[in-house]
């Protein structure tokens, strides 16, 4: 009996040592896995550097990220409005209200995402965001009532339209400077492809497996698309692998001063400049009004005599137009004074809002769709370009997160007046035309007052 007691005591005494050994082994295994993944990424850089700048790989990863944000975008939701309304027994205006309020709530979390990107890097942040976005898709598909729907809307908008796009744009902003506009234009092709694929894909899934299972499929697709490239290819900054933005050659002097070359205003400094507020108003107007058109395009066109099928196909026409226009828009941002390009973007938004109100035939609907595609090309390029352009890279995540919050607030409010117009008078024509005045006013402010802050350098050729 004494022997058993002694043996038991010895076993208990050895248990902490065994547990510690297991924990150390687990950490070694984790480090081994991380080392293998790091080695794969470094090998990818080494293999490509002799042929082309690795930043273009990051553009491809970011573009895929923009595409994968589709489950949180308005053009995807647009085909789900009718089946959700029928299934849950709530009006379309109520869905728009849930969508708007949820998006508004999600917007105020985005500055925190920006701070996390500054702290942990876009790669680690996006891995977590992708996992959570997939889970949120499944939560949305299980919505049983208004409150559940609103919560799921908020999460999808936060992780998809907000955080996923913020992290993807951060990649490109860090890897490019002089070619940032062109690189952002290529990145934004992911949004055009999403516009072309997600609405018809969503409609196909609704018709074949139902709207609820459709969201499960979209969540799984998000994981499959994004986790492998983020784990194996993504690198936060060119300086992390001994490179420089745009692929500029290293010298002994620049190698020593790498950290000093990453310059920019802090969020507090940016908030003290008039530039921040002019850019914010412009981005608010674009996000608000373009989201409104995405959300209500099918309803507006069908109310004017266009068939439901053609109204859905208009997204594909816009996507093609966007893809064609994107490289040109990117070059404009790189070569022409930024305020002039921004003015053009705002005026095209006003044109889109006006044009949809006269699209009473297929021919006019096609013209509207082409203009709206060009509109998306400008806004998507501006989304990632404008913040580093005026405030630098050093604290980009925080500034971008705040800017994205402003845009998402605009996006949350945009669908509401049009929904109210449909409910009150059954027509949104004059509401859309009145809203077109907002980007016109913003364009005037940009033309007269927008300038780069004095202590932000590197963009002198654009002033």
C-alpha positions in Angstrom: 0.0 0.0 0.0 2.9 2.3 0.9 4.5 1.4 -2.5 1.4 2.3 -4.4 1.2 5.6 -2.5 4.9 6.4 -3.3 4.4 5.6 -7.0 1.3 7.8 -7.1 3.2 10.7 -5.6 6.0 10.2 -8.1 3.5 10.2 -10.9 1.9 13.4 -9.6 5.3 15.0 -9.2 6.2 14.1 -12.8 2.9 15.4 -14.3 3.9 19.1 -14.4 7.2 18.1 -16.1 5.3 16.0 -18.7 2.7 18.7 -19.3 5.6 21.2 -19.8 7.3 18.9 -22.2 4.0 18.5 -24.2 3.6 22.3 -24.3 7.1 22.7 -25.5 6.7 20.1 -28.1 3.4 21.8 -29.3 5.2 25.1 -29.5 8.1 23.5 -31.5 5.5 21.9 -33.8 3.8 25.3 -34.2 7.1 27.0 -34.9 8.0 24.3 -37.3 4.7 24.8 -39.2 5.2 28.6 -39.2 8.8 28.2 -40.4 7.6 26.0 -43.3 5.0 28.6 -44.3 7.6 31.4 -43.9 10.0 29.4 -46.1 7.4 29.0 -48.8 6.7 32.7 -48.9 10.4 33.6 -49.0 10.9 31.1 -51.7 8.1 32.6 -53.7 9.7 36.1 -53.4 13.1 34.7 -54.4 11.6 32.8 -57.4 9.8 35.9 -58.8 12.2 38.7 -57.9 14.5 37.8 -60.9 11.5 38.0 -63.3 9.2 40.7 -61.9 8.4 42.8 -58.8 6.7 40.7 -56.1 4.3 43.5 -55.5 2.3 42.3 -58.5 1.7 39.0 -56.7 0.4 41.1 -53.8 -1.9 42.9 -56.2 -3.3 39.5 -57.3 -3.8 38.4 -53.7 -5.5 41.8 -52.9 -7.7 41.5 -56.0 -8.8 38.0 -54.9 -9.6 39.5 -51.5 -11.8 42.2 -53.0 -13.6 39.5 -55.0 -14.0 37.4 -51.9 -15.6 40.4 -50.1 -18.6 39.7 -52.4 -20.8 38.1 -49.7 -20.7 41.5 -47.8 -21.4 43.6 -50.9 -24.7 45.2 -51.9 -24.7 43.7 -55.4 -24.9 40.2 -53.8 -27.6 41.1 -51.4 -29.7 42.6 -54.2 -30.8 39.1 -55.5 -31.7 37.9 -52.0 -34.1 40.7 -51.1 -37.2 39.0 -52.6 -36.7 35.5 -51.2 -35.8 36.9 -47.7 -38.9 39.1 -47.8 -41.1 36.2 -48.6 -39.5 33.7 -46.2 -39.4 36.0 -43.2 -42.6 37.9 -44.0 -41.0 41.4 -43.8 -41.3 44.2 -46.3 -38.4 45.3 -48.6 -38.3 48.6 -46.9 -37.8 46.8 -43.5 -35.0 44.8 -45.0 -33.4 48.0 -46.3 -33.8 49.6 -42.8 -32.1 46.5 -41.2 -29.4 46.7 -43.8 -28.8 50.4 -43.2 -28.8 50.3 -39.4 -26.6 47.2 -39.3 -24.1 48.7 -41.7 -24.1 51.9 -39.7 -23.3 49.9 -36.5 -20.6 47.9 -38.3 -19.0 51.1 -39.6 -18.0 52.3 -36.1 -15.9 49.1 -35.6 -13.7 49.7 -38.6 -11.2 52.1 -37.0 -10.4 49.3 -34.6 -9.7 47.0 -37.6 -7.4 49.7 -38.9 -5.5 49.8 -35.6 -5.2 46.0 -35.7 -3.8 46.1 -39.2 -1.2 48.7 -38.1 -0.3 46.5 -35.1 -0.3 42.9 -36.6 -0.1 43.5 -40.3 -2.7 43.0 -43.0 -1.8 39.3 -43.5 -2.6 38.1 -40.0 -5.6 40.4 -39.7 -7.1 39.1 -43.0 -6.6 35.5 -42.0 -8.8 36.1 -39.0 -11.3 38.2 -41.0 -11.7 35.5 -43.7 -12.4 32.8 -41.1 -15.0 35.0 -39.4 -16.6 36.2 -42.7 -17.2 32.5 -43.7 -18.9 31.9 -40.3 -21.0 35.0 -40.7 -22.3 33.8 -44.1 -23.6 30.7 -42.4 -25.1 32.8 -39.6 -26.9 34.9 -42.2 -28.3 31.9 -43.9 -29.8 30.7 -40.6 -31.6 34.1 -39.9 -35.1 33.4 -38.4 -36.3 36.9 -37.6 -35.7 40.7 -38.0 -33.1 41.0 -35.2 -31.1 38.0 -36.3 -31.2 39.3 -39.9 -30.0 42.7 -38.7 -27.1 41.2 -36.7 -26.0 39.0 -39.5 -26.2 42.0 -41.9 -23.9 44.0 -39.5 -21.4 41.2 -39.3 -21.3 40.6 -43.1 -20.9 44.3 -43.8 -18.2 44.6 -41.2 -16.1 41.7 -42.2 -16.9 41.7 -46.0 -17.5 45.2 -47.3 -15.4 46.8 -44.5 -12.5 44.8 -43.1 -11.8 42.6 -46.1 -11.5 45.5 -48.4 -9.5 47.5 -45.9 -6.9 44.8 -45.5 -6.7 44.1 -49.2 -6.2 47.7 -50.1 -3.5 48.0 -47.3 -1.4 45.4 -49.1 -1.3 47.4 -52.3 -0.8 50.7 -50.6 2.3 49.4 -48.8 3.8 47.7 -51.9 3.3 50.7 -54.4 3.8 54.4 -54.4 4.4 55.9 -57.8 2.4 53.1 -59.5 -0.2 53.0 -56.8 -3.1 54.1 -58.9 -2.5 51.5 -61.6 -2.0 48.8 -59.0 -5.2 49.8 -57.2 -7.0 49.7 -60.5 -5.8 46.1 -61.1 -6.8 45.2 -57.5 -10.3 46.6 -58.0 -10.8 44.2 -61.0 -11.8 41.8 -58.2 -14.8 44.0 -57.5 -15.8 44.0 -61.1 -15.5 40.2 -61.3 -17.6 40.0 -58.1 -20.3 42.2 -59.7 -20.3 39.8 -62.7 -20.3 36.6 -60.8 -21.9 37.0 -57.3 -25.4 38.1 -58.4 -26.0 35.4 -61.0 -24.2 32.9 -58.7 -26.5 33.9 -55.8 -29.5 33.6 -58.1 -28.4 30.1 -59.3 -27.9 29.0 -55.7 -31.3 30.3 -54.6 -33.0 28.5 -57.5 -31.1 25.2 -56.9 -30.6 24.9 -53.1 -32.5 27.8 -51.6 -31.4 31.1 -50.2 -30.3 29.7 -46.8 -28.0 27.0 -48.2 -26.8 29.5 -50.7 -25.1 31.4 -47.9 -23.5 28.3 -46.5 -22.0 27.7 -50.0 -20.8 31.4 -50.2 -19.1 31.0 -46.8 -17.2 27.8 -47.7 -16.2 29.4 -51.0 -14.7 32.4 -49.1 -12.4 30.0 -47.1 -11.3 28.0 -50.1 -10.5 31.1 -52.1 -8.6 33.2 -49.5 -6.9 31.1 -46.9 -4.3 29.4 -49.1 -2.9 32.6 -50.7 -2.9 34.5 -47.4 -1.0 31.7 -45.7 1.5 31.0 -48.5 1.9 34.1 -50.6 1.0 37.3 -48.6 3.6 39.6 -47.2 2.7 42.8 -45.4 5.3 45.2 -46.7 8.2 45.1 -49.3 10.6 46.2 -46.5 9.8 42.8 -44.7 11.7 41.0 -47.5 14.4 43.5 -48.3 12.5 45.2 -51.1 11.1 48.7 -51.7 7.8 50.1 -53.0 7.4 49.9 -56.8 10.5 47.6 -57.0 13.0 50.4 -56.7 16.6 49.2 -56.3 18.1 49.0 -52.8 21.3 51.0 -52.1 23.4 51.0 -48.9 21.9 54.3 -47.9 18.3 53.3 -48.5 18.9 49.9 -46.8 19.9 51.6 -43.6 17.1 54.1 -43.8 14.3 51.8 -44.7 12.2 52.5 -41.7 12.6 56.2 -42.1 11.3 56.0 -45.7 7.9 54.8 -44.4 6.5 58.2 -43.6 3.1 59.6 -43.0 0.7 61.5 -40.7 -0.8 59.9 -37.6 -4.6 59.8 -37.4 -4.5 62.7 -34.9 -2.4 64.8 -37.3 -4.6 63.9 -40.2 -7.7 65.0 -38.3 -6.2 68.4 -37.9 -6.0 69.0 -41.7 -8.8 70.3 -43.9 -7.7 67.8 -46.5 -9.0 64.9 -44.3 -12.5 66.4 -44.2 -12.7 67.2 -47.9 -11.6 63.7 -48.8 -14.0 62.2 -46.3 -17.0 64.1 -47.7 -16.1 63.0 -51.2 -15.7 59.4 -50.1 -18.9 59.6 -48.1 -20.9 60.8 -51.2 -19.4 58.1 -53.4 -20.0 55.3 -51.0 -23.5 56.4 -50.1 -24.8 56.9 -53.7 -23.0 54.0 -55.4 -24.3 51.6 -52.7 -27.8 53.0 -53.2 -27.6 52.1 -56.9 -26.2 48.6 -56.2 -28.9 47.9 -53.6 -31.9 49.3 -55.5 -30.9 48.8 -59.2 -33.1 45.8 -59.8 -36.1 47.5 -58.1 -35.6 50.9 -59.9 -35.2 49.3 -63.4 -38.1 46.9 -63.0 -40.4 49.7 -61.8 -39.6 51.5 -65.1 -40.6 48.6 -67.3 -37.3 46.7 -67.5 -37.6 42.9 -67.0 -36.2 41.4 -63.8 -33.8 39.2 -65.8 -32.3 42.1 -67.7 -32.1 44.3 -64.5 -30.0 41.5 -62.9 -27.9 41.2 -66.1 -27.2 44.9 -66.0 -24.7 44.1 -63.2 -22.7 42.0 -65.7 -22.7 44.9 -68.2 -21.5 47.2 -65.5 -18.8 44.7 -64.4 -17.5 44.5 -68.0 -17.5 48.3 -68.3 -15.6 48.5 -65.0 -13.0 46.0 -66.0 -12.3 47.8 -69.3 -12.1 51.2 -67.6 -10.0 50.2 -64.6 -6.5 50.4 -66.1 -7.3 53.8 -67.6 -8.6 55.1 -64.3 -5.5 53.8 -62.5 -3.2 55.6 -64.9 -5.2 58.8 -64.5 -4.6 58.7 -60.7 -0.9 58.2 -61.3 -0.4 60.9 -63.9 -3.0 63.7 -63.4 -3.6 65.9 -60.4 -5.6 63.9 -58.0 -8.2 66.5 -57.4 -9.1 66.6 -61.1 -9.6 62.8 -61.2 -11.7 63.0 -58.0 -13.9 65.7 -59.5 -14.4 63.6 -62.6 -15.4 60.6 -60.3 -18.0 62.7 -58.4 -19.5 64.0 -61.6 -19.8 60.5 -63.1 -21.6 59.5 -59.9 -24.1 62.3 -60.4 -24.5 61.2 -64.0 -25.2 57.6 -63.0 -28.0 58.7 -60.5 -29.6 60.8 -63.2 -29.2 58.2 -66.0 -31.0 55.4 -64.2 -34.1 57.6 -63.9 -34.5 57.7 -67.7 -33.7 54.0 -68.3 -37.2 53.1 -69.5 -35.9 50.9 -72.3 -33.2 48.2 -72.7 -31.0 50.6 -74.8 -31.0 53.3 -72.1 -30.5 50.6 -69.4 -27.4 49.5 -71.2 -26.1 53.1 -71.4 -26.7 53.5 -67.7 -25.0 50.2 -66.9 -21.9 51.2 -68.9 -21.7 54.6 -67.1 -22.3 52.9 -63.7 -19.4 50.5 -64.5 -17.1 53.4 -65.1 -18.4 55.0 -61.9 -17.4 51.8 -60.0 -14.0 51.9 -61.6 -13.3 55.3 -60.2 -14.7 54.6 -56.7 -12.9 51.3 -56.3 -9.6 52.8 -57.3 -10.1 55.8 -55.1 -11.0 53.6 -52.2 -7.5 52.3 -51.7 -5.6 55.1 -53.4 -6.8 58.3 -51.7 -5.7 57.7 -48.1 -2.0 56.9 -48.6 -1.9 59.5 -51.4 -2.7 62.4 -48.9 -1.5 61.0 -45.6 1.3 58.6 -46.2 2.0 54.9 -45.3 3.3 55.0 -41.7 -0.1 54.9 -39.9 -2.1 53.9 -42.9 -4.2 51.3 -41.1 -5.6 53.7 -38.6 -6.4 56.4 -41.2 -7.8 54.0 -43.6 -10.0 52.4 -40.9 -11.4 55.8 -40.0 -11.9 56.7 -43.7 -13.6 53.3 -44.3 -15.9 53.9 -41.4 -17.0 57.2 -43.0 -17.6 55.4 -46.3 -19.6 52.6 -44.6 -21.7 55.2 -42.7 -22.5 56.7 -46.1 -23.3 53.2 -47.5 -25.6 52.5 -44.6 -27.6 55.7 -45.1 -27.8 55.5 -48.9 -30.5 52.9 -49.5 -32.9 54.5 -46.9 -34.3 57.5 -48.8 -34.9 55.5 -51.9 -36.7 52.8 -49.9 -38.8 55.4 -48.2 -39.7 56.9 -51.6 -40.8 53.5 -52.9 -43.0 53.0 -49.8 -44.5 56.5 -49.8 -45.1 57.2 -53.4 -44.1 54.0 -55.3 -41.4 55.8 -57.3 -37.8 57.0 -56.6 -37.2 59.2 -59.7 -37.0 62.6 -58.1 -35.3 61.2 -55.0 -32.5 59.9 -57.2 -32.2 63.2 -59.0 -32.1 65.2 -55.8 -29.4 62.9 -54.4 -27.3 63.7 -57.6 -26.7 67.2 -56.2 -24.5 65.9 -53.3 -21.6 64.7 -55.5 -21.8 67.9 -57.6 -21.4 70.0 -54.4 -18.5 67.8 -53.2 -16.8 68.2 -56.6 -16.8 71.9 -56.3 -15.2 71.7 -52.8 -12.5 69.3 -54.1 -11.7 71.5 -57.1 -11.3 74.7 -55.0 -9.8 73.5 -51.7 -8.2 70.0 -51.8 -4.4 70.0 -51.4 -1.8 67.7 -50.0 -0.8 68.5 -46.4 2.5 70.4 -46.2 4.5 67.7 -44.3 3.5 64.7 -46.6 6.0 64.2 -49.4 6.4 61.9 -52.4 3.4 63.2 -54.4 4.8 66.5 -55.7 4.3 65.4 -59.3 0.6 65.3 -58.6 0.2 68.8 -57.3 
